[in-house]
Amino acid sequence: MDDEDRDFEHSELSGSFSRDGETVDVEIYRYADTLDPWQLVVIDLSSGGCTAWQETFATDLEAYDAFITAVEADGMAIFAGRRPSAQH
């Protein structure tokens, strides 16, 4: 089966996150029905740009913690207007 034809499982930790007047969509996912590591992508809802982590995570909570750590360290502005790119 091609990767494009596979279904994804989204973490319950996925969803909108707002701070400092900015809102992003946090997507934490992996291939459905697997024990594959979790992927993390943050989408800026105002521009449609995204930030994708190159690393993967053993748990969805580890992925969410990586997102929160980035927000605490750099603020929400790091996600604003990003073109699709790999980060972190």
Backbone hydrogen bonds, N-H to C=O, Kabsch-Sander energy under -0.5 kcal/mol:
donor,donor_aa,acceptor,acceptor_aa,energy
5,D,2,D,-1.4
6,R,3,D,-1.2
9,E,30,R,-3.5
10,H,8,F,-0.5
11,S,28,I,-2.9
14,S,11,S,-1.5
15,G,26,V,-2.4
17,F,24,V,-2.6
19,R,22,E,-2.4
22,E,19,R,-2.2
24,V,17,F,-2.6
25,D,43,I,-2.8
26,V,15,G,-3.1
26,V,24,V,-0.6
27,E,25,D,-0.6
27,E,41,V,-3.2
28,I,26,V,-0.6
29,Y,39,Q,-1.5
30,R,9,E,-1.8
32,A,7,D,-2.5
34,T,31,Y,-0.9
38,W,57,F,-3.3
39,Q,29,Y,-3.2
41,V,27,E,-2.4
42,V,51,T,-2.9
43,I,25,D,-2.6
44,D,42,V,-0.5
44,D,49,G,-2.9
45,L,23,T,-1.3
45,L,43,I,-0.7
48,G,44,D,-3.0
51,T,42,V,-2.7
52,A,85,S,-2.4
53,W,40,L,-2.3
54,Q,87,Q,-1.6
57,F,38,W,-2.1
63,A,59,T,-1.5
64,Y,60,D,-2.3
65,D,61,L,-2.7
66,A,62,E,-1.8
67,F,63,A,-1.8
68,I,64,Y,-2.6
69,T,65,D,-2.6
70,A,66,A,-1.9
71,V,67,F,-2.3
72,E,68,I,-2.8
73,A,69,T,-2.2
74,D,70,A,-2.7
75,G,71,V,-2.3
78,I,75,G,-1.0
79,F,76,M,-2.0
80,A,76,M,-0.5
80,A,77,A,-0.8
82,R,79,F,-1.2
85,S,50,C,-0.7
87,Q,52,A,-3.9
